[in-house]
Amino acid sequence: MKKSLIALFLILAVVLSLSACGEKDNKPSYRNSSTLSESQSISEEANENESTVSEVHMEESTPSVSSTSKTSANQENSKTSTTSKASTNNTNNTSPTSLLAVSTGIDKASYIRDAIKQAETSFVSYTDYMKALNIIKQAQQKYPDDADLKAKENYYKSFAPVSIFDLKSYTKSDYAPSEKSNKKDTMGNTYEMSLMTHDLPGHQTYDIGKKYNILKGKASILDTYGNMDNFGFIKIYGDGILLYSKTNFTGSTKPLDISVDITGVTDLKIEMGKAQEYAPYILFSDITLQRTAK
């Protein structure tokens, strides 16, 4: 009996001993676990620092989209402003709207009176007719049916030069000068429209109704007749009175300007031709009539 108790006690001791060893082996190592956690934390912190550094580098090397867009927008706005300002300056330099300076908010009669006065002030010489006409036309944009403005419009228009080629002669001779286009003279000048002589003298007459004061044109020799030495001529009459005469045109005659006072003339006659056989063909070009007297 005693031996049995001792054997049971030894068995129990062995079992307890083995149980204690198993618990020791299975118990986690808090030191190792803490070390591992610290390593993982350090690694994660290092990764975060590396990511932060990378982001900083990216921000330094690449400008933000917002900043770039803002800079581009500012440049575009500056360009637009400069272009707009240049355009405004050009408009101010060329636009006729700056000619009329009438106060706003005034009645119709005062507006029209001021516009007409400004037109008259700008009309210093007959060559200023376009300045005055532009002022009247601007006023007509506001009052298009006003009779006083219409009368002033017609008045200033009467100072515009008129091409004789836009008029029709009411009488002409058999060998009247022919109307020719794009003819060239001996100096290489080309004229849009010209009167050209025939082999025999001829003339044509225009009714200009005393509306003009000056006739202007250019006389020259047709390019293929520069070697002719005999004479040709141009004569201009006003109501039967000789106003201009040149009778010694030859092939060597250079282009010359003609200006004739035709004030008070109703019937304007132009006579051209060859005074001698083998004389050159004459061109009388760019002929205009213009009112100059106010």
PLY file of the C-alpha trace (Angstrom):
ply
format ascii 1.0
element vertex 294
property float x
property float y
property float z
element edge 293
property int vertex1
property int vertex2
end_header
0.00 0.00 0.00
2.76 2.34 0.94
4.60 1.52 -2.24
1.54 2.26 -4.29
1.18 5.73 -2.82
4.79 6.50 -3.50
4.45 5.37 -7.13
1.29 7.48 -7.57
3.06 10.49 -6.12
6.02 10.06 -8.51
3.66 9.77 -11.47
1.84 12.93 -10.40
5.17 14.75 -10.02
6.23 13.74 -13.53
2.91 14.87 -14.99
3.16 18.24 -13.23
6.73 18.61 -14.39
5.82 17.92 -18.00
2.85 20.27 -17.81
5.11 23.05 -16.53
7.56 22.57 -19.42
4.79 22.71 -21.99
3.41 25.97 -20.64
6.96 27.47 -20.73
7.46 26.47 -24.36
4.04 27.76 -25.44
4.29 31.08 -23.56
4.98 33.94 -26.02
8.19 35.90 -25.67
7.15 39.40 -24.73
10.66 40.72 -25.29
10.81 39.36 -28.84
7.27 40.58 -29.59
8.09 44.06 -28.32
11.26 44.14 -30.40
9.35 43.05 -33.50
6.69 45.73 -32.95
9.40 48.36 -32.54
11.04 47.21 -35.78
7.76 47.33 -37.65
7.06 50.81 -36.27
10.50 52.03 -37.29
10.05 50.54 -40.76
6.62 52.15 -41.17
7.99 55.49 -39.96
10.87 55.24 -42.41
8.43 54.51 -45.23
6.31 57.52 -44.22
9.41 59.74 -44.12
10.50 58.48 -47.54
7.01 59.16 -48.94
7.05 62.66 -47.44
10.48 63.39 -48.91
9.30 62.11 -52.30
6.23 64.34 -52.14
8.38 67.34 -51.20
10.65 66.71 -54.19
7.67 66.42 -56.49
6.22 69.69 -55.18
9.56 71.46 -55.66
10.21 70.15 -59.14
6.65 70.42 -60.57
4.68 73.69 -60.29
1.13 73.22 -59.18
-1.58 73.13 -61.82
-3.42 75.92 -60.03
-0.33 78.16 -60.05
0.41 77.42 -63.72
-3.19 78.05 -64.72
-3.24 81.28 -62.77
0.01 82.46 -64.39
-1.25 81.50 -67.86
-4.54 83.27 -67.20
-2.71 86.40 -66.03
-0.53 86.37 -69.16
-3.57 85.87 -71.38
-5.44 88.68 -69.62
-2.41 90.94 -69.99
-2.16 90.07 -73.70
-5.87 90.64 -74.19
-5.68 93.95 -72.37
-2.73 95.08 -74.49
-4.43 94.00 -77.71
-7.64 95.69 -76.68
-5.79 98.88 -75.82
-3.93 98.87 -79.16
-7.18 98.23 -80.97
-8.80 101.13 -79.13
-5.90 103.41 -80.05
-6.16 102.42 -83.71
-9.89 103.02 -83.65
-9.37 106.45 -82.16
-6.85 107.28 -84.86
-8.92 106.14 -87.82
-12.56 106.13 -86.84
-14.63 109.15 -87.90
-16.70 108.86 -84.71
-14.23 111.17 -82.98
-15.12 113.99 -85.42
-18.57 114.68 -84.00
-18.60 115.94 -80.40
-22.17 116.83 -79.48
-23.37 116.79 -75.88
-25.76 113.98 -75.03
-29.17 114.67 -73.63
-29.85 117.80 -75.68
-32.88 118.34 -77.86
-32.98 117.52 -81.58
-32.70 121.12 -82.80
-29.64 121.81 -80.64
-28.00 118.53 -81.67
-28.42 119.26 -85.38
-27.31 122.87 -84.99
-24.13 121.81 -83.16
-23.34 119.14 -85.76
-23.74 121.58 -88.65
-21.56 124.13 -86.87
-18.81 121.56 -86.31
-18.94 120.55 -89.97
-18.61 124.18 -91.05
-15.67 124.71 -88.69
-13.82 121.69 -90.10
-14.42 122.81 -93.70
-11.44 125.16 -94.03
-10.63 124.34 -97.67
-12.44 122.45 -100.44
-10.02 119.59 -99.82
-11.60 119.20 -96.34
-14.99 118.23 -97.73
-14.68 114.64 -96.46
-14.14 115.79 -92.86
-17.28 117.90 -92.95
-19.22 115.18 -94.75
-18.30 112.58 -92.14
-19.60 114.82 -89.34
-22.91 115.29 -91.14
-23.23 111.56 -91.81
-22.68 110.80 -88.13
-25.45 113.20 -87.20
-27.68 111.52 -89.80
-27.27 108.23 -87.99
-29.29 109.78 -85.17
-31.64 111.87 -87.35
-31.60 110.24 -90.83
-34.65 112.11 -92.16
-33.68 115.63 -91.19
-33.89 118.03 -94.16
-31.16 120.40 -92.93
-28.65 117.56 -92.55
-29.57 116.24 -96.00
-28.99 119.67 -97.54
-25.56 119.88 -95.91
-24.73 116.37 -97.10
-25.46 117.36 -100.71
-23.50 120.57 -100.28
-20.30 118.87 -99.13
-20.67 116.10 -101.71
-20.61 118.74 -104.43
-16.92 119.32 -103.65
-15.93 115.74 -104.50
-13.91 115.42 -107.73
-15.83 113.96 -110.68
-14.19 111.90 -113.40
-14.98 113.19 -116.88
-15.28 109.55 -117.90
-18.39 109.34 -115.72
-19.98 112.10 -117.81
-21.41 111.78 -121.28
-20.56 114.28 -124.00
-23.62 115.71 -125.69
-21.86 116.44 -128.98
-18.72 115.15 -130.73
-17.00 115.30 -134.10
-16.23 112.39 -136.40
-12.70 112.01 -135.06
-13.44 112.79 -131.45
-10.90 111.44 -128.96
-11.56 107.83 -128.02
-11.93 106.63 -124.45
-9.27 104.02 -123.73
-8.43 102.02 -120.62
-5.10 100.82 -119.21
-2.94 102.60 -121.76
0.78 103.05 -121.10
2.90 106.11 -121.91
6.54 106.39 -122.98
7.65 106.66 -119.33
6.00 103.38 -118.38
3.01 104.90 -116.56
-0.31 103.08 -116.97
-3.57 105.04 -116.80
-6.94 103.65 -115.84
-8.81 105.82 -118.36
-7.60 108.15 -121.12
-8.80 110.17 -124.08
-6.60 109.28 -127.07
-6.17 111.14 -130.36
-6.95 109.81 -133.84
-5.05 110.46 -137.07
-7.19 113.56 -137.61
-8.18 116.25 -135.09
-11.47 115.81 -133.25
-13.41 117.21 -130.30
-16.25 116.49 -127.89
-18.30 118.75 -125.61
-19.76 118.21 -122.12
-22.46 120.17 -120.35
-21.02 120.74 -116.85
-23.64 123.29 -115.78
-21.28 125.78 -114.10
-20.83 123.33 -111.23
-17.03 123.11 -111.24
-14.04 125.40 -110.83
-11.04 123.39 -111.90
-10.16 120.72 -114.47
-7.15 118.50 -113.80
-5.51 115.78 -115.88
-2.24 114.39 -117.17
-1.06 114.55 -120.80
1.48 112.08 -122.21
2.51 110.15 -125.32
1.36 106.60 -126.13
4.26 104.25 -125.41
4.77 102.98 -128.99
5.14 106.48 -130.48
8.15 107.80 -128.63
10.15 108.22 -131.84
7.74 110.66 -133.52
9.02 114.23 -133.98
5.96 115.90 -135.48
3.47 117.82 -133.38
0.21 116.91 -131.74
-2.02 119.17 -129.65
-4.60 119.53 -126.86
-7.00 122.49 -126.63
-9.68 123.12 -124.01
-12.59 125.56 -124.48
-15.16 126.92 -122.06
-18.33 128.23 -123.71
-16.38 128.78 -126.95
-13.46 130.55 -125.28
-10.00 128.97 -125.48
-8.85 128.23 -121.92
-5.82 126.00 -122.55
-3.63 125.13 -125.54
-0.49 123.06 -126.05
0.36 122.42 -129.68
3.88 121.01 -129.59
3.52 117.47 -128.24
6.21 115.20 -129.75
7.38 111.68 -129.05
9.93 113.04 -126.55
7.37 115.00 -124.51
7.32 113.81 -120.90
4.05 113.42 -118.97
2.79 116.77 -117.75
0.02 117.89 -115.40
-2.73 120.09 -116.79
-4.82 122.36 -114.58
-7.44 124.71 -116.04
-9.80 127.18 -114.35
-13.30 126.35 -115.58
-15.28 128.55 -113.18
-18.65 129.54 -114.64
-18.33 127.23 -117.66
-21.38 125.42 -119.00
-20.08 123.87 -122.24
-16.68 122.27 -121.85
-15.02 121.25 -125.13
-11.86 119.16 -125.41
-10.09 119.06 -128.78
-7.14 116.78 -129.54
-5.28 115.58 -132.60
-2.25 115.61 -134.83
-1.16 118.98 -136.13
1.10 117.23 -138.65
1.32 113.85 -140.30
3.32 111.26 -138.38
2.72 113.01 -135.09
2.47 110.82 -131.95
-0.78 109.66 -130.38
-1.54 111.72 -127.31
-3.10 110.42 -124.07
-5.12 112.81 -121.91
-5.63 110.78 -118.71
-7.21 110.88 -115.25
-9.30 113.95 -116.08
-11.33 115.26 -113.15
-13.59 118.25 -112.57
-13.90 119.70 -109.07
-15.73 122.44 -107.27
-13.40 124.59 -105.15
-15.44 127.71 -104.37
-17.62 127.65 -101.26
0 1
1 2
2 3
3 4
4 5
5 6
6 7
7 8
8 9
9 10
10 11
11 12
12 13
13 14
14 15
15 16
16 17
17 18
18 19
19 20
20 21
21 22
22 23
23 24
24 25
25 26
26 27
27 28
28 29
29 30
30 31
31 32
32 33
33 34
34 35
35 36
36 37
37 38
38 39
39 40
40 41
41 42
42 43
43 44
44 45
45 46
46 47
47 48
48 49
49 50
50 51
51 52
52 53
53 54
54 55
55 56
56 57
57 58
58 59
59 60
60 61
61 62
62 63
63 64
64 65
65 66
66 67
67 68
68 69
69 70
70 71
71 72
72 73
73 74
74 75
75 76
76 77
77 78
78 79
79 80
80 81
81 82
82 83
83 84
84 85
85 86
86 87
87 88
88 89
89 90
90 91
91 92
92 93
93 94
94 95
95 96
96 97
97 98
98 99
99 100
100 101
101 102
102 103
103 104
104 105
105 106
106 107
107 108
108 109
109 110
110 111
111 112
112 113
113 114
114 115
115 116
116 117
117 118
118 119
119 120
120 121
121 122
122 123
123 124
124 125
125 126
126 127
127 128
128 129
129 130
130 131
131 132
132 133
133 134
134 135
135 136
136 137
137 138
138 139
139 140
140 141
141 142
142 143
143 144
144 145
145 146
146 147
147 148
148 149
149 150
150 151
151 152
152 153
153 154
154 155
155 156
156 157
157 158
158 159
159 160
160 161
161 162
162 163
163 164
164 165
165 166
166 167
167 168
168 169
169 170
170 171
171 172
172 173
173 174
174 175
175 176
176 177
177 178
178 179
179 180
180 181
181 182
182 183
183 184
184 185
185 186
186 187
187 188
188 189
189 190
190 191
191 192
192 193
193 194
194 195
195 196
196 197
197 198
198 199
199 200
200 201
201 202
202 203
203 204
204 205
205 206
206 207
207 208
208 209
209 210
210 211
211 212
212 213
213 214
214 215
215 216
216 217
217 218
218 219
219 220
220 221
221 222
222 223
223 224
224 225
225 226
226 227
227 228
228 229
229 230
230 231
231 232
232 233
233 234
234 235
235 236
236 237
237 238
238 239
239 240
240 241
241 242
242 243
243 244
244 245
245 246
246 247
247 248
248 249
249 250
250 251
251 252
252 253
253 254
254 255
255 256
256 257
257 258
258 259
259 260
260 261
261 262
262 263
263 264
264 265
265 266
266 267
267 268
268 269
269 270
270 271
271 272
272 273
273 274
274 275
275 276
276 277
277 278
278 279
279 280
280 281
281 282
282 283
283 284
284 285
285 286
286 287
287 288
288 289
289 290
290 291
291 292
292 293
